[in-house]
Structures are given as structure tokens and as C-alpha cells.
Amino acid sequence: MLESLERLLAKGNDNALLRFGLGKGHLDAGDAARAVEHLERCVGFDPGYSAAWKLLGKAYLAQRNPEAARRAWQQGLAAAQTHGDKQAEKEMAVFLKKLDKQAPPA
């Protein structure tokens, strides 16, 4: 599946949905760096794409970058609230709470 999505991209097809698919595919394959690259482009195309923000946070966390994950989830939470995406809103709120529990006290 990733190969066919990469071919579409190579042909010049570039949009939020394609980048989301590539980001998810790379994240599922364990390549968080490539996932971040594609998911950042995805939210660049569509800043309101709450599912992409959610995955972007997960990709950053997989790279051991909790602050970048926090920023992504905060932006995703705002996007989800704006678009009425209650499920994504709940999930990212939980992810942020988990990060807060893991953070060392200041």
C-alpha cells in the first residue's frame, strides 16, 4: 500500500488525504521520522485535519519528542473543537493528560 501511495506522490498528486495515508503507513511500519514528514505536510494542507494532528503527536512521541507531541495534540484539540470532532477531541485530551502525568515536576 505504501508503495502505491508513494507512486501517486511521485506523479505529482499531493494533497492532505494522500499525505495522511503516507504518514499513517510509515507510522504503522515503525518509521516515525517519515511519518512526521508526511503528517506535517498533511496539516500544512489542512490545519483543521484533527486525525492528522492526532497521528502527528503519536509520531513525535515515537521519536521521543514529548514536547512536539504536546504541541501537535494541542493544535489538534483546537482543530477538533472547531470542527465538532468530539471523538478526536476526547482522545487528544487523554493523550495530553498522560503526557502531563509523565512529565517531571517543574
Buried (B, 14 or more C-beta within 10 A) or exposed (E): EBEEBBEBBEEEEEEBBBBBBBBBBBBEEEBBEBBBBBBBBBBEBBBBBBBBBBBBBBBBBBBEBBEBBBBBBBBBBBBBBEEEBEEBBEBBBEBBEEBEEEEEEE
